[in-house]
Every structure is written in structure tokens, then in C-alpha cells.
Amino acid sequence: MDYRSLYLHFENGIYMEEVNAIKDIAKDFENTFKESKKLEDKEVKTGVIKSIWQAILRLFAPMF
């Protein structure tokens, strides 16, 4: 959770019961999980310079 999530993004929630769309959504989830893969630590590690750059950018993120 961050500033943008709480104040700038307005996601909507919906309640569905006994509609055909639920089956489509469940099938989409299953297909997405089949295409997904677990990332190992070595695949997501970033370099020192990139980490510093990301930290600097995080300082300015609340402005946007």
C-alpha cells in the first residue's frame, strides 16, 4: 500500500453470485497460473546502482 494506491487509484469491487462470468474468471485464473513460473532469488536481484536509482525515484513518487 502506498500513497498512489490509497488516493489516486480507484479500483472497483464487484459481487457476483450464480452468474456464468464466474466460470470464465476461474478459467482465466487457471490458465494464468499454468503460464506463470516461480522466480528464483537470483532472477530478481538487482545491482547496487539500480537499487540506488529506485530509492531516489521512490522519493519523488508521492508527487505524481
CHARMM internal coordinates of N, CA and C (Angstrom, degrees):
IC EDIT
DIST 1 N 1 CA 1.4447
DIST 1 CA 1 C 1.5236
ANGL 1 N 1 CA 1 C 108.64
DIST 1 C 2 N 1.2942
ANGL 1 CA 1 C 2 N 115.34
DIHE 1 N 1 CA 1 C 2 N 133.82
DIST 2 N 2 CA 1.4479
ANGL 1 C 2 N 2 CA 119.71
DIHE 1 CA 1 C 2 N 2 CA 176.90
DIST 2 CA 2 C 1.5277
ANGL 2 N 2 CA 2 C 109.07
DIHE 1 C 2 N 2 CA 2 C -144.48
DIST 2 C 3 N 1.3074
ANGL 2 CA 2 C 3 N 115.46
DIHE 2 N 2 CA 2 C 3 N -179.03
DIST 3 N 3 CA 1.4645
ANGL 2 C 3 N 3 CA 121.46
DIHE 2 CA 2 C 3 N 3 CA -176.94
DIST 3 CA 3 C 1.5236
ANGL 3 N 3 CA 3 C 111.75
DIHE 2 C 3 N 3 CA 3 C -54.82
DIST 3 C 4 N 1.3360
ANGL 3 CA 3 C 4 N 115.99
DIHE 3 N 3 CA 3 C 4 N -46.58
DIST 4 N 4 CA 1.4654
ANGL 3 C 4 N 4 CA 119.23
DIHE 3 CA 3 C 4 N 4 CA -177.83
DIST 4 CA 4 C 1.5196
ANGL 4 N 4 CA 4 C 111.85
DIHE 3 C 4 N 4 CA 4 C -63.30
DIST 4 C 5 N 1.3320
ANGL 4 CA 4 C 5 N 116.56
DIHE 4 N 4 CA 4 C 5 N -39.60
DIST 5 N 5 CA 1.4590
ANGL 4 C 5 N 5 CA 119.68
DIHE 4 CA 4 C 5 N 5 CA -179.82
DIST 5 CA 5 C 1.5225
ANGL 5 N 5 CA 5 C 111.72
DIHE 4 C 5 N 5 CA 5 C -63.98
DIST 5 C 6 N 1.3182
ANGL 5 CA 5 C 6 N 115.75
DIHE 5 N 5 CA 5 C 6 N -38.79
DIST 6 N 6 CA 1.4594
ANGL 5 C 6 N 6 CA 119.36
DIHE 5 CA 5 C 6 N 6 CA -175.31
DIST 6 CA 6 C 1.5313
ANGL 6 N 6 CA 6 C 113.96
DIHE 5 C 6 N 6 CA 6 C -82.13
DIST 6 C 7 N 1.3234
ANGL 6 CA 6 C 7 N 117.47
DIHE 6 N 6 CA 6 C 7 N -32.41
DIST 7 N 7 CA 1.4626
ANGL 6 C 7 N 7 CA 119.51
DIHE 6 CA 6 C 7 N 7 CA -171.49
DIST 7 CA 7 C 1.5203
ANGL 7 N 7 CA 7 C 115.47
DIHE 6 C 7 N 7 CA 7 C -116.65
DIST 7 C 8 N 1.3193
ANGL 7 CA 7 C 8 N 118.39
DIHE 7 N 7 CA 7 C 8 N -23.33
DIST 8 N 8 CA 1.4538
ANGL 7 C 8 N 8 CA 119.19
DIHE 7 CA 7 C 8 N 8 CA -174.55
DIST 8 CA 8 C 1.5266
ANGL 8 N 8 CA 8 C 114.10
DIHE 7 C 8 N 8 CA 8 C -109.61
DIST 8 C 9 N 1.3085
ANGL 8 CA 8 C 9 N 117.64
DIHE 8 N 8 CA 8 C 9 N -26.19
DIST 9 N 9 CA 1.4621
ANGL 8 C 9 N 9 CA 120.59
DIHE 8 CA 8 C 9 N 9 CA -178.80
DIST 9 CA 9 C 1.5274
ANGL 9 N 9 CA 9 C 109.07
DIHE 8 C 9 N 9 CA 9 C -100.83
DIST 9 C 10 N 1.2900
ANGL 9 CA 9 C 10 N 115.48
DIHE 9 N 9 CA 9 C 10 N 128.98
DIST 10 N 10 CA 1.4576
ANGL 9 C 10 N 10 CA 119.98
DIHE 9 CA 9 C 10 N 10 CA -177.20
DIST 10 CA 10 C 1.5265
ANGL 10 N 10 CA 10 C 109.15
DIHE 9 C 10 N 10 CA 10 C -118.97
DIST 10 C 11 N 1.3275
ANGL 10 CA 10 C 11 N 116.00
DIHE 10 N 10 CA 10 C 11 N 76.11
DIST 11 N 11 CA 1.4463
ANGL 10 C 11 N 11 CA 120.07
DIHE 10 CA 10 C 11 N 11 CA 176.72
DIST 11 CA 11 C 1.5264
ANGL 11 N 11 CA 11 C 108.90
DIHE 10 C 11 N 11 CA 11 C -72.11
DIST 11 C 12 N 1.3065
ANGL 11 CA 11 C 12 N 114.75
DIHE 11 N 11 CA 11 C 12 N 152.11
DIST 12 N 12 CA 1.4594
ANGL 11 C 12 N 12 CA 119.84
DIHE 11 CA 11 C 12 N 12 CA -179.24
DIST 12 CA 12 C 1.5194
ANGL 12 N 12 CA 12 C 110.19
DIHE 11 C 12 N 12 CA 12 C -109.98
DIST 12 C 13 N 1.2961
ANGL 12 CA 12 C 13 N 115.91
DIHE 12 N 12 CA 12 C 13 N 145.17
DIST 13 N 13 CA 1.4485
ANGL 12 C 13 N 13 CA 121.20
DIHE 12 CA 12 C 13 N 13 CA 173.40
DIST 13 CA 13 C 1.5285
ANGL 13 N 13 CA 13 C 108.93
DIHE 12 C 13 N 13 CA 13 C -104.83
DIST 13 C 14 N 1.3072
ANGL 13 CA 13 C 14 N 115.49
DIHE 13 N 13 CA 13 C 14 N 151.21
DIST 14 N 14 CA 1.4614
ANGL 13 C 14 N 14 CA 119.30
DIHE 13 CA 13 C 14 N 14 CA -179.90
DIST 14 CA 14 C 1.5243
ANGL 14 N 14 CA 14 C 108.55
DIHE 13 C 14 N 14 CA 14 C -141.63
DIST 14 C 15 N 1.2965
ANGL 14 CA 14 C 15 N 115.99
DIHE 14 N 14 CA 14 C 15 N 144.16
DIST 15 N 15 CA 1.4564
ANGL 14 C 15 N 15 CA 121.63
DIHE 14 CA 14 C 15 N 15 CA 178.11
DIST 15 CA 15 C 1.5209
ANGL 15 N 15 CA 15 C 108.00
DIHE 14 C 15 N 15 CA 15 C -111.49
DIST 15 C 16 N 1.3247
ANGL 15 CA 15 C 16 N 116.25
DIHE 15 N 15 CA 15 C 16 N 124.59
DIST 16 N 16 CA 1.4684
ANGL 15 C 16 N 16 CA 120.52
DIHE 15 CA 15 C 16 N 16 CA 178.76
DIST 16 CA 16 C 1.5251
ANGL 16 N 16 CA 16 C 108.37
DIHE 15 C 16 N 16 CA 16 C -127.87
DIST 16 C 17 N 1.3024
ANGL 16 CA 16 C 17 N 114.49
DIHE 16 N 16 CA 16 C 17 N 137.73
DIST 17 N 17 CA 1.4624
ANGL 16 C 17 N 17 CA 119.74
DIHE 16 CA 16 C 17 N 17 CA 178.67
DIST 17 CA 17 C 1.5211
ANGL 17 N 17 CA 17 C 108.26
DIHE 16 C 17 N 17 CA 17 C -141.37
DIST 17 C 18 N 1.3298
ANGL 17 CA 17 C 18 N 114.36
DIHE 17 N 17 CA 17 C 18 N 129.42
DIST 18 N 18 CA 1.4650
ANGL 17 C 18 N 18 CA 121.98
DIHE 17 CA 17 C 18 N 18 CA 177.19
DIST 18 CA 18 C 1.5339
ANGL 18 N 18 CA 18 C 112.88
DIHE 17 C 18 N 18 CA 18 C 55.04
DIST 18 C 19 N 1.3401
ANGL 18 CA 18 C 19 N 115.88
DIHE 18 N 18 CA 18 C 19 N 48.99
DIST 19 N 19 CA 1.4638
ANGL 18 C 19 N 19 CA 121.07
DIHE 18 CA 18 C 19 N 19 CA 174.42
DIST 19 CA 19 C 1.5274
ANGL 19 N 19 CA 19 C 108.41
DIHE 18 C 19 N 19 CA 19 C -125.36
DIST 19 C 20 N 1.3238
ANGL 19 CA 19 C 20 N 115.81
DIHE 19 N 19 CA 19 C 20 N 153.70
DIST 20 N 20 CA 1.4656
ANGL 19 C 20 N 20 CA 120.71
DIHE 19 CA 19 C 20 N 20 CA -177.14
DIST 20 CA 20 C 1.5248
ANGL 20 N 20 CA 20 C 112.70
DIHE 19 C 20 N 20 CA 20 C -65.66
DIST 20 C 21 N 1.3017
ANGL 20 CA 20 C 21 N 117.21
DIHE 20 N 20 CA 20 C 21 N -25.15
DIST 21 N 21 CA 1.4554
ANGL 20 C 21 N 21 CA 120.45
DIHE 20 CA 20 C 21 N 21 CA -177.93
DIST 21 CA 21 C 1.5294
ANGL 21 N 21 CA 21 C 112.07
DIHE 20 C 21 N 21 CA 21 C -62.35
DIST 21 C 22 N 1.3133
ANGL 21 CA 21 C 22 N 118.31
DIHE 21 N 21 CA 21 C 22 N -26.39
DIST 22 N 22 CA 1.4627
ANGL 21 C 22 N 22 CA 121.86
DIHE 21 CA 21 C 22 N 22 CA -179.75
DIST 22 CA 22 C 1.5279
ANGL 22 N 22 CA 22 C 110.08
DIHE 21 C 22 N 22 CA 22 C -62.58
DIST 22 C 23 N 1.3285
ANGL 22 CA 22 C 23 N 116.97
DIHE 22 N 22 CA 22 C 23 N -40.52
DIST 23 N 23 CA 1.4667
ANGL 22 C 23 N 23 CA 120.51
DIHE 22 CA 22 C 23 N 23 CA 178.28
DIST 23 CA 23 C 1.5292
ANGL 23 N 23 CA 23 C 110.56
DIHE 22 C 23 N 23 CA 23 C -64.28
DIST 23 C 24 N 1.3251
ANGL 23 CA 23 C 24 N 117.15
DIHE 23 N 23 CA 23 C 24 N -40.31
DIST 24 N 24 CA 1.4655
ANGL 23 C 24 N 24 CA 120.80
DIHE 23 CA 23 C 24 N 24 CA 178.52
DIST 24 CA 24 C 1.5224
ANGL 24 N 24 CA 24 C 111.34
DIHE 23 C 24 N 24 CA 24 C -64.71
DIST 24 C 25 N 1.3065
ANGL 24 CA 24 C 25 N 116.58
DIHE 24 N 24 CA 24 C 25 N -41.09
DIST 25 N 25 CA 1.4639
ANGL 24 C 25 N 25 CA 120.90
DIHE 24 CA 24 C 25 N 25 CA 179.52
DIST 25 CA 25 C 1.5266
ANGL 25 N 25 CA 25 C 110.11
DIHE 24 C 25 N 25 CA 25 C -65.43
DIST 25 C 26 N 1.3227
ANGL 25 CA 25 C 26 N 117.18
DIHE 25 N 25 CA 25 C 26 N -43.83
DIST 26 N 26 CA 1.4675
ANGL 25 C 26 N 26 CA 121.18
DIHE 25 CA 25 C 26 N 26 CA 179.20
DIST 26 CA 26 C 1.5292
ANGL 26 N 26 CA 26 C 110.41
DIHE 25 C 26 N 26 CA 26 C -62.50
DIST 26 C 27 N 1.3157
ANGL 26 CA 26 C 27 N 117.40
DIHE 26 N 26 CA 26 C 27 N -41.53
DIST 27 N 27 CA 1.4607
ANGL 26 C 27 N 27 CA 121.28
DIHE 26 CA 26 C 27 N 27 CA 178.26
DIST 27 CA 27 C 1.5254
ANGL 27 N 27 CA 27 C 110.63
DIHE 26 C 27 N 27 CA 27 C -64.26
DIST 27 C 28 N 1.3212
ANGL 27 CA 27 C 28 N 117.00
DIHE 27 N 27 CA 27 C 28 N -39.57
DIST 28 N 28 CA 1.4547
ANGL 27 C 28 N 28 CA 121.02
DIHE 27 CA 27 C 28 N 28 CA 178.01
DIST 28 CA 28 C 1.5282
ANGL 28 N 28 CA 28 C 110.81
DIHE 27 C 28 N 28 CA 28 C -62.82
DIST 28 C 29 N 1.3338
ANGL 28 CA 28 C 29 N 117.05
DIHE 28 N 28 CA 28 C 29 N -42.53
DIST 29 N 29 CA 1.4648
ANGL 28 C 29 N 29 CA 120.91
DIHE 28 CA 28 C 29 N 29 CA 176.67
DIST 29 CA 29 C 1.5253
ANGL 29 N 29 CA 29 C 110.60
DIHE 28 C 29 N 29 CA 29 C -59.49
DIST 29 C 30 N 1.3178
ANGL 29 CA 29 C 30 N 117.01
DIHE 29 N 29 CA 29 C 30 N -46.93
DIST 30 N 30 CA 1.4649
ANGL 29 C 30 N 30 CA 121.15
DIHE 29 CA 29 C 30 N 30 CA -178.97
DIST 30 CA 30 C 1.5262
ANGL 30 N 30 CA 30 C 111.12
DIHE 29 C 30 N 30 CA 30 C -61.15
DIST 30 C 31 N 1.3300
ANGL 30 CA 30 C 31 N 116.83
DIHE 30 N 30 CA 30 C 31 N -43.56
DIST 31 N 31 CA 1.4655
ANGL 30 C 31 N 31 CA 120.21
DIHE 30 CA 30 C 31 N 31 CA 178.85
DIST 31 CA 31 C 1.5229
ANGL 31 N 31 CA 31 C 111.49
DIHE 30 C 31 N 31 CA 31 C -65.68
DIST 31 C 32 N 1.3087
ANGL 31 CA 31 C 32 N 116.86
DIHE 31 N 31 CA 31 C 32 N -37.73
DIST 32 N 32 CA 1.4672
ANGL 31 C 32 N 32 CA 120.69
DIHE 31 CA 31 C 32 N 32 CA 177.78
DIST 32 CA 32 C 1.5177
ANGL 32 N 32 CA 32 C 110.67
DIHE 31 C 32 N 32 CA 32 C -64.17
DIST 32 C 33 N 1.3234
ANGL 32 CA 32 C 33 N 117.63
DIHE 32 N 32 CA 32 C 33 N -42.89
DIST 33 N 33 CA 1.4593
ANGL 32 C 33 N 33 CA 120.79
DIHE 32 CA 32 C 33 N 33 CA 179.59
DIST 33 CA 33 C 1.5233
ANGL 33 N 33 CA 33 C 111.19
DIHE 32 C 33 N 33 CA 33 C -66.16
DIST 33 C 34 N 1.3212
ANGL 33 CA 33 C 34 N 118.07
DIHE 33 N 33 CA 33 C 34 N -34.05
DIST 34 N 34 CA 1.4673
ANGL 33 C 34 N 34 CA 120.92
DIHE 33 CA 33 C 34 N 34 CA 177.99
DIST 34 CA 34 C 1.5214
ANGL 34 N 34 CA 34 C 111.14
DIHE 33 C 34 N 34 CA 34 C -64.91
DIST 34 C 35 N 1.3147
ANGL 34 CA 34 C 35 N 116.92
DIHE 34 N 34 CA 34 C 35 N -34.85
DIST 35 N 35 CA 1.4625
ANGL 34 C 35 N 35 CA 121.52
DIHE 34 CA 34 C 35 N 35 CA -178.67
DIST 35 CA 35 C 1.5304
ANGL 35 N 35 CA 35 C 112.35
DIHE 34 C 35 N 35 CA 35 C -85.71
DIST 35 C 36 N 1.3120
ANGL 35 CA 35 C 36 N 117.50
DIHE 35 N 35 CA 35 C 36 N -10.68
DIST 36 N 36 CA 1.4560
ANGL 35 C 36 N 36 CA 121.44
DIHE 35 CA 35 C 36 N 36 CA -177.46
DIST 36 CA 36 C 1.5232
ANGL 36 N 36 CA 36 C 110.46
DIHE 35 C 36 N 36 CA 36 C -84.25
DIST 36 C 37 N 1.3245
ANGL 36 CA 36 C 37 N 114.99
DIHE 36 N 36 CA 36 C 37 N 158.64
DIST 37 N 37 CA 1.4618
ANGL 36 C 37 N 37 CA 119.58
DIHE 36 CA 36 C 37 N 37 CA 173.91
DIST 37 CA 37 C 1.5196
ANGL 37 N 37 CA 37 C 108.74
DIHE 36 C 37 N 37 CA 37 C -139.92
DIST 37 C 38 N 1.3118
ANGL 37 CA 37 C 38 N 114.89
DIHE 37 N 37 CA 37 C 38 N 151.88
DIST 38 N 38 CA 1.4556
ANGL 37 C 38 N 38 CA 120.59
DIHE 37 CA 37 C 38 N 38 CA 179.46
DIST 38 CA 38 C 1.5254
ANGL 38 N 38 CA 38 C 108.42
DIHE 37 C 38 N 38 CA 38 C -79.36
DIST 38 C 39 N 1.3222
ANGL 38 CA 38 C 39 N 115.47
DIHE 38 N 38 CA 38 C 39 N 131.95
DIST 39 N 39 CA 1.4507
ANGL 38 C 39 N 39 CA 120.63
DIHE 38 CA 38 C 39 N 39 CA 178.40
DIST 39 CA 39 C 1.5211
ANGL 39 N 39 CA 39 C 109.94
DIHE 38 C 39 N 39 CA 39 C -90.03
DIST 39 C 40 N 1.3006
ANGL 39 CA 39 C 40 N 115.35
DIHE 39 N 39 CA 39 C 40 N 138.13
DIST 40 N 40 CA 1.4566
ANGL 39 C 40 N 40 CA 121.24
DIHE 39 CA 39 C 40 N 40 CA 176.19
DIST 40 CA 40 C 1.5263
ANGL 40 N 40 CA 40 C 109.03
DIHE 39 C 40 N 40 CA 40 C -87.09
DIST 40 C 41 N 1.3260
ANGL 40 CA 40 C 41 N 116.39
DIHE 40 N 40 CA 40 C 41 N 160.95
DIST 41 N 41 CA 1.4627
ANGL 40 C 41 N 41 CA 121.04
DIHE 40 CA 40 C 41 N 41 CA -179.44
DIST 41 CA 41 C 1.5250
ANGL 41 N 41 CA 41 C 111.85
DIHE 40 C 41 N 41 CA 41 C -55.70
DIST 41 C 42 N 1.3170
ANGL 41 CA 41 C 42 N 117.27
DIHE 41 N 41 CA 41 C 42 N -41.16
DIST 42 N 42 CA 1.4626
ANGL 41 C 42 N 42 CA 120.22
DIHE 41 CA 41 C 42 N 42 CA -176.97
DIST 42 CA 42 C 1.5248
ANGL 42 N 42 CA 42 C 112.23
DIHE 41 C 42 N 42 CA 42 C -66.24
DIST 42 C 43 N 1.3379
ANGL 42 CA 42 C 43 N 117.30
DIHE 42 N 42 CA 42 C 43 N -21.92
DIST 43 N 43 CA 1.4605
ANGL 42 C 43 N 43 CA 121.14
DIHE 42 CA 42 C 43 N 43 CA 179.82
DIST 43 CA 43 C 1.5249
ANGL 43 N 43 CA 43 C 112.88
DIHE 42 C 43 N 43 CA 43 C -81.11
DIST 43 C 44 N 1.3250
ANGL 43 CA 43 C 44 N 117.49
DIHE 43 N 43 CA 43 C 44 N -21.82
DIST 44 N 44 CA 1.4613
ANGL 43 C 44 N 44 CA 120.20
DIHE 43 CA 43 C 44 N 44 CA -176.01
DIST 44 CA 44 C 1.5217
ANGL 44 N 44 CA 44 C 113.87
DIHE 43 C 44 N 44 CA 44 C -110.36
DIST 44 C 45 N 1.2995
ANGL 44 CA 44 C 45 N 117.79
DIHE 44 N 44 CA 44 C 45 N -4.06
DIST 45 N 45 CA 1.4573
ANGL 44 C 45 N 45 CA 120.44
DIHE 44 CA 44 C 45 N 45 CA 179.02
DIST 45 CA 45 C 1.5184
ANGL 45 N 45 CA 45 C 109.70
DIHE 44 C 45 N 45 CA 45 C -67.80
DIST 45 C 46 N 1.3167
ANGL 45 CA 45 C 46 N 115.73
DIHE 45 N 45 CA 45 C 46 N 141.09
DIST 46 N 46 CA 1.4513
ANGL 45 C 46 N 46 CA 120.65
DIHE 45 CA 45 C 46 N 46 CA 178.73
DIST 46 CA 46 C 1.5254
ANGL 46 N 46 CA 46 C 109.32
DIHE 45 C 46 N 46 CA 46 C -113.69
DIST 46 C 47 N 1.3000
ANGL 46 CA 46 C 47 N 115.75
DIHE 46 N 46 CA 46 C 47 N 162.54
DIST 47 N 47 CA 1.4536
ANGL 46 C 47 N 47 CA 120.49
DIHE 46 CA 46 C 47 N 47 CA 178.71
DIST 47 CA 47 C 1.5205
ANGL 47 N 47 CA 47 C 110.82
DIHE 46 C 47 N 47 CA 47 C -77.04
DIST 47 C 48 N 1.3100
ANGL 47 CA 47 C 48 N 115.07
DIHE 47 N 47 CA 47 C 48 N 170.14
DIST 48 N 48 CA 1.4593
ANGL 47 C 48 N 48 CA 121.59
DIHE 47 CA 47 C 48 N 48 CA -178.65
DIST 48 CA 48 C 1.5246
ANGL 48 N 48 CA 48 C 110.78
DIHE 47 C 48 N 48 CA 48 C -63.98
DIST 48 C 49 N 1.3165
ANGL 48 CA 48 C 49 N 116.63
DIHE 48 N 48 CA 48 C 49 N -43.96
DIST 49 N 49 CA 1.4683
ANGL 48 C 49 N 49 CA 120.10
DIHE 48 CA 48 C 49 N 49 CA -178.24
DIST 49 CA 49 C 1.5249
ANGL 49 N 49 CA 49 C 110.70
DIHE 48 C 49 N 49 CA 49 C -63.58
DIST 49 C 50 N 1.3258
ANGL 49 CA 49 C 50 N 116.62
DIHE 49 N 49 CA 49 C 50 N -42.66
DIST 50 N 50 CA 1.4594
ANGL 49 C 50 N 50 CA 119.56
DIHE 49 CA 49 C 50 N 50 CA 179.05
DIST 50 CA 50 C 1.5268
ANGL 50 N 50 CA 50 C 110.77
DIHE 49 C 50 N 50 CA 50 C -64.68
DIST 50 C 51 N 1.3296
ANGL 50 CA 50 C 51 N 117.68
DIHE 50 N 50 CA 50 C 51 N -39.49
DIST 51 N 51 CA 1.4658
ANGL 50 C 51 N 51 CA 121.13
DIHE 50 CA 50 C 51 N 51 CA 178.57
DIST 51 CA 51 C 1.5221
ANGL 51 N 51 CA 51 C 111.28
DIHE 50 C 51 N 51 CA 51 C -62.70
DIST 51 C 52 N 1.3274
ANGL 51 CA 51 C 52 N 116.56
DIHE 51 N 51 CA 51 C 52 N -41.77
DIST 52 N 52 CA 1.4609
ANGL 51 C 52 N 52 CA 120.33
DIHE 51 CA 51 C 52 N 52 CA 178.66
DIST 52 CA 52 C 1.5223
ANGL 52 N 52 CA 52 C 110.20
DIHE 51 C 52 N 52 CA 52 C -65.19
DIST 52 C 53 N 1.3269
ANGL 52 CA 52 C 53 N 116.91
DIHE 52 N 52 CA 52 C 53 N -44.06
DIST 53 N 53 CA 1.4730
ANGL 52 C 53 N 53 CA 121.67
DIHE 52 CA 52 C 53 N 53 CA 179.12
DIST 53 CA 53 C 1.5336
ANGL 53 N 53 CA 53 C 110.46
DIHE 52 C 53 N 53 CA 53 C -59.79
DIST 53 C 54 N 1.3320
ANGL 53 CA 53 C 54 N 117.38
DIHE 53 N 53 CA 53 C 54 N -43.54
DIST 54 N 54 CA 1.4574
ANGL 53 C 54 N 54 CA 121.03
DIHE 53 CA 53 C 54 N 54 CA 179.04
DIST 54 CA 54 C 1.5231
ANGL 54 N 54 CA 54 C 111.12
DIHE 53 C 54 N 54 CA 54 C -63.98
DIST 54 C 55 N 1.3270
ANGL 54 CA 54 C 55 N 117.47
DIHE 54 N 54 CA 54 C 55 N -38.20
DIST 55 N 55 CA 1.4697
ANGL 54 C 55 N 55 CA 120.81
DIHE 54 CA 54 C 55 N 55 CA 178.59
DIST 55 CA 55 C 1.5271
ANGL 55 N 55 CA 55 C 110.43
DIHE 54 C 55 N 55 CA 55 C -64.83
DIST 55 C 56 N 1.3238
ANGL 55 CA 55 C 56 N 116.85
DIHE 55 N 55 CA 55 C 56 N -40.10
DIST 56 N 56 CA 1.4636
ANGL 55 C 56 N 56 CA 120.63
DIHE 55 CA 55 C 56 N 56 CA 178.00
DIST 56 CA 56 C 1.5225
ANGL 56 N 56 CA 56 C 110.17
DIHE 55 C 56 N 56 CA 56 C -64.42
DIST 56 C 57 N 1.3186
ANGL 56 CA 56 C 57 N 116.74
DIHE 56 N 56 CA 56 C 57 N -45.03
DIST 57 N 57 CA 1.4672
ANGL 56 C 57 N 57 CA 120.11
DIHE 56 CA 56 C 57 N 57 CA -179.77
DIST 57 CA 57 C 1.5240
ANGL 57 N 57 CA 57 C 112.07
DIHE 56 C 57 N 57 CA 57 C -63.80
DIST 57 C 58 N 1.3512
ANGL 57 CA 57 C 58 N 117.05
DIHE 57 N 57 CA 57 C 58 N -34.57
DIST 58 N 58 CA 1.4640
ANGL 57 C 58 N 58 CA 120.43
DIHE 57 CA 57 C 58 N 58 CA 178.14
DIST 58 CA 58 C 1.5223
ANGL 58 N 58 CA 58 C 112.09
DIHE 57 C 58 N 58 CA 58 C -61.94
DIST 58 C 59 N 1.3228
ANGL 58 CA 58 C 59 N 117.37
DIHE 58 N 58 CA 58 C 59 N -28.50
DIST 59 N 59 CA 1.4535
ANGL 58 C 59 N 59 CA 120.32
DIHE 58 CA 58 C 59 N 59 CA 177.53
DIST 59 CA 59 C 1.5307
ANGL 59 N 59 CA 59 C 111.62
DIHE 58 C 59 N 59 CA 59 C -64.48
DIST 59 C 60 N 1.3281
ANGL 59 CA 59 C 60 N 115.95
DIHE 59 N 59 CA 59 C 60 N -33.95
DIST 60 N 60 CA 1.4572
ANGL 59 C 60 N 60 CA 120.96
DIHE 59 CA 59 C 60 N 60 CA -177.56
DIST 60 CA 60 C 1.5306
ANGL 60 N 60 CA 60 C 113.76
DIHE 59 C 60 N 60 CA 60 C -92.39
DIST 60 C 61 N 1.3205
ANGL 60 CA 60 C 61 N 118.08
DIHE 60 N 60 CA 60 C 61 N -11.16
DIST 61 N 61 CA 1.4590
ANGL 60 C 61 N 61 CA 121.69
DIHE 60 CA 60 C 61 N 61 CA -176.80
DIST 61 CA 61 C 1.5293
ANGL 61 N 61 CA 61 C 113.91
DIHE 60 C 61 N 61 CA 61 C -56.63
DIST 61 C 62 N 1.3326
ANGL 61 CA 61 C 62 N 120.11
DIHE 61 N 61 CA 61 C 62 N -39.69
DIST 62 N 62 CA 1.4706
ANGL 61 C 62 N 62 CA 118.75
DIHE 61 CA 61 C 62 N 62 CA -179.36
DIST 62 CA 62 C 1.5272
ANGL 62 N 62 CA 62 C 113.25
DIHE 61 C 62 N 62 CA 62 C -63.28
DIST 62 C 63 N 1.3053
ANGL 62 CA 62 C 63 N 118.23
DIHE 62 N 62 CA 62 C 63 N -17.88
DIST 63 N 63 CA 1.4660
ANGL 62 C 63 N 63 CA 120.64
DIHE 62 CA 62 C 63 N 63 CA -179.50
DIST 63 CA 63 C 1.5225
ANGL 63 N 63 CA 63 C 112.94
DIHE 62 C 63 N 63 CA 63 C -76.03
DIST 63 C 64 N 1.3255
ANGL 63 CA 63 C 64 N 116.13
DIHE 63 N 63 CA 63 C 64 N -18.32
DIST 64 N 64 CA 1.4703
ANGL 63 C 64 N 64 CA 119.50
DIHE 63 CA 63 C 64 N 64 CA -174.11
DIST 64 CA 64 C 1.4729
ANGL 64 N 64 CA 64 C 112.36
DIHE 63 C 64 N 64 CA 64 C -109.40
END
COOR INIT
IC SEED 1 N 1 CA 1 C
IC BUILD
